Amino acid sequence: MMNIVLDSCQRVVLHSQHVSLDEEVLVCFARQLIEMGLKPPRWEPRYHFSGTTERMAHYLLLLDALNFCFWPEPRWTVSYQGETLNGYWALATSLKRAFEVDRILDDLEQFATMTEEKLKRILDGTNEIPLLNERAQILRELGQVLSERFEGRAINLFEAADGSAARLIQLLTEHFSSFRDEAVYDGRKVCFYKRAQILAADLHGAFGGEGLGRLGDLDQLTAFADYKLPQVLRHLGILRYDKDLNARIDAKELIPAGSAEEIEIRAHTVWAVERIRQELERLSVSARAFEIDWMLWNLGQKDEFRAKPYHRTLTIYY
C-alpha cells in the first residue's frame, strides 16, 4: 500500500523543475544525526489525553482529523497549565482538556451535525483556528461515516485494520475524503496521505506499541509531508528551491495547493527522508522513516531552524 507514496513521490522528484535535493549535504547530515545521538521523541503524555482504550481511540481520530494548517496569523493559541501553546500542541491540549471535562465527545456520531460555533467552543482558544468551516465539515463527515460503517466507534475502525498500518491508511483514505491526500502532477496521481499516516504512527506512540498500537508494518510509513519538515530540510541545505520559488517563500507568498511547486516540495520532503533512512541503513543504523520525520520535526521547534520561512499553503491535508 505505502509503496504508492514513495513511488509517486520519486516520480515527481525525477521530473521536478523547481525543487532539488543536495545528495552530498544529505549524506553528511545522516552522519551528523548519528553523531548527535538523536533518538525518536517519546509520546508526550503532558499534552495528550490518556484514558480508556475506547476514549483514547476517539481522541486520536479527532486529533489527526483536525491536525493541519496552524500557521495563518493571528495565531490560534490555547492556554494550558500556565503555558500558551500554538500549532499542533494547542490542538492536542485543547482536545485533551475537552475530553477531560465533557463526556459528550465520546459520542462521535453526534459530530455529524457539527457546527462552526460548537467546534469553536470545544477548541476554546484565543483567535480563531484557521479553516474553521473546513474543520467542521471534516467532523461532520467523520460522524456520518463512523455511524454508517463502524457503529459510531473509532475503535471499530482501528480494529478493522487488523494490526496493519497500511490497512488502516487504506481504510481512512477509502472511507474519509478528508484523509484522501492526493494530487496530480504531470497528469499522474501523487499520494502523500500525511494525516492518515501520522494517525497510524500516533496509535503506535499513544499505546506504546501495544493493543491498538501494535502495528506490524510501521516500516512502510513514509515521512509526513507538511510545511515544517521542508523548512528544516531547506535550512540544512538538503532541499534546494529555484530562485523564483525561494523569493516567493521568503516573501511569505501563498503557494497554491496542487501547484507544481507545492507538489514538488512535498514529494522531495518524502524522498529526502527516505534517502536519509537509506543512508543511515548503509551506516548500520536502523531508523524508520516516521521516526526520522519526528526527529526532524523536533529540530524544527528550535529557533535556529526557523531562520528561513516555511512555504505557506492553505490546505486541509497538512
N, C-alpha and C positions, 0 to 999 in steps of 0.2 A: 504493500500500500504506500509506504512512505518513499519508496524509490521514485515515485512520480514527482515528489517535491524536489529531490536532488537532481533528477534527470531534466526536469523542465527548467530549473534554475541554471543548471550548467549550460543548457542550450542558449539561454539568454546571455550568459557570460561570454560564450564563444562568439556572439554576434553583436555585442554591445558597441554603441557609438559614443556614449557619454561617460561611462564609468569603467575603471580597470582595477586590477589587483597588482600590487607590487609583491611578487613572489619572494624576492630577496629579503624584503623587510618582514614579510610573513614568517619566513623560516627563522629569522633572528628572534622574532617575538616568541615563537614557540619555545625556543631555548630559554628566553627570559622568564616565561611562565614557570618553567621547571626551576630555574634559579631562585625565583621569588617564593617558591613553595606554595603557590596559590592552590587552595582547595575549594571545591564547590561549597557555597554557603549552605548552612542548615536551614530548615524550615523555621520561620520566626514566630514562635507562639505569642510573643508580646502583641503583635499586630494582627494576628489571625484568630478567628473563632475556633474554639475547641469544645466538643460536646459529644453527644452520642453519634454513632456512625450515620444514622439517618439524618440528623441535623447538620453534620459536617458535609455530607453529600449535597444537601440543599445549598449550604453556604458556598461551597466550592463551585457549583454550577452557576450560581448567581454571580460570584466573584469574576469568573472568566467570561461570562456572558457580557459583562459590563467593562471589561478590562481593555480600554482603548482610549486614545485621544484625550490626554490631560493637559496639553501644552497651551491652548489659547489663553490669552490674557483678558481680564484679570483672572489670575489663577484661582481655581476652586480649592479651598482648604478646609481641613477638619481639625478641630481641637480635640486632643485625646490625652488624658493623664498628664497635662501640663505641656504637651508638645503641640506645635502647629505643623500639620502634615499636609503634603500635596501629592499629586500624582497617584501612582499605584497604592502607596501606603495609606493615603487618605481614603481610597475606596475600600481597602481591606479592613481598616479600622471602623469606618462608618457602617459597614455591613456587620462586622463583629459586634459593635455596640447595639445595632438593631436586633440581632439575634439574641443578645443577652437580655434585652428588656421587653421584647414583644414576640410572643409565640405565634402571632399571625403569619410570620414569614415561613412557618413550617408548612403552610398550605400553598404549594406552588401553583395549584390550579387557579387560585384567585388572581394570579398575575395576568390571566387572560383579559382582564378588564383594567389593567394598569393605566393610570393617567400620569401626565407630567407632574401635576401638583402632588399626587401621592408619592411619586418617586422622589421628589424634592424633600418631602418630609422624612422619608426613610433614610436618605443620604445625609440630610441635615448638616450642610456645611455653609461656609461663607462664600459668597458669589455663587453663580450657577454653574453646575458641572456642564462642560461642553456637550453639544449634540444631545441635549436632554430629550427632545422629541424622538430621536432615533433610538435612544436607550429604552424609552418607554415602549416603543414599538417592538424592540427585541424581547422585552419581558412579556409582552402580550403573546408573541409567537411562542415563547418558552412555555408559558402556562397552557396554551392551547395544545401544543404538540405533546407535552407531558400528559395532559388529560386524555388525549385521544390514543396515544401509543404506549404510554408507560404507567398507566394507572395513577398519574399525578405525582409519581415519586422519582426523584433523581437517582435514588439507589437502584431502582429497576433499570434505568438507562446504563448505569455503570456496570451492574452485574451482567447485562446483556453483552458487554464487551468480552466476557469470559477470560479475564486476565490478560488481555492483549491491548496495548496502546494503539496499535494500528487499527484494530477493530473498533475501538472507542472513537477514533478520529473518523472512521468511515461512518459510524452511526451519527455522529454530530453533524458531519457535512451532508449526509443524506437527508436528515430529518429537519435540520435547522438552517434556514437560508443565511442567517447572520454568522454562522460558522463556516460558510462556504467561501473561503478566502481565495478567490481565483482571479486571474487577469488574462488578457490576450496580448501577446507580443508577436509581432511579425506574422499575424494570422494563426498563431498556435496558442493553446491554453497553457498558462503558467499557474502552478499551485503553490501556495505558501502555507495555508492552514495554521496561521500563527496562534490564534486563540484556542483552537481545538488541540493543538499540540501542547500548549502550555497547560491546559487543563489536565492532560494525561500526566505531565510532569508534576503538577501541583497535587494530584491524587497520591502520587508516589511520595512526595515530600510530606504532605499533611499526615499520612498514615504510616510514615516510616517504612514504606515498602512492604507493609503487611495488610491483610484484609483487602479492602478495595484498592489499596495502593500497591498490591502485588501484581505488577505488570511485567510479563516476561520478555518483552521485546522493546524496552526503552532505548536500546541502542539504535533503533530505527528512527528515532526522533531527530529532526534537524534543528538548526538554530531557529529562534522565533523572530522572524524578520519584522522589526519595529523601527522606531526613529532613534532610540538611544544607542543600540549596537552600532549602526553606521557612524554615529557621532564619535564613538570610541575608536572604531577602526580607521576613520578618517584622521583623527588626532594622531594615531600611531603611524600613519603613513601607509597603512595596508590598503585602504581604499583610496583611489585617486579619481577625481572628477575633472572633466574638461573645464576650460577657462570660463565658459558661459555658465555652466551649472555651478561651479564654485562661487561665482559672483552672485547668482540668484539665491543660493542658500545662505551666503554671508549677509545678503541684504534682507534675509528672512521673508523672501517672496514665497507665496504658496506654490508648491509643486503639485499639480493636479493628480488625483488618484487615477491610476490607469494610464498615465502618460508613460512614454518610453523611458524618460529619465527616472521616474519613480519606480517602475518595474525593475530597471537595471540596478538601482541602489539596493533594493530588497534582495534581488537574486544574487548579487555579489556578496551581500551580507551572509546569506545562507552558504554560499560556496566558500567564502573565506573561512568560516568556522569549520566547515568540513575539511578544508585544506590544513587548518591548524590541527585538527584531530588526527589527520593522516600523518602530519609531521611529528606530532607527539608519539604516535604509534611507532613511527620509524626510529624514534629515540627511546623506545621501550617503555613509554609512559602511557598508561591506559586512561582515557577520559572520553566520556560520551559527549556528543555534540551539545545536548541540552545543558550539561554541566559546564562546558566551556562558555556557552551562552550566559549562564548565571554568573560566572566569574567576570566576564566582560561587562555585564550589566552592573555588577557591583563596582567595578572600576569607574563606570560612568557616573556614579554618585559622587565622585571626588571632583573638586573644583578644577583641577588641572586638566581633566578630560572634557571640560565644558568650554574650553577656550574658543573652539570653533562651534558655530551653531549646528543644531540638527536640522534635517530637512523637515519642512512643515507641510503636512498633507492632512486635509480633513477627511477622515475615513472611520468607519466602524470596525475596521479589521485590525488596527493596531494603534 
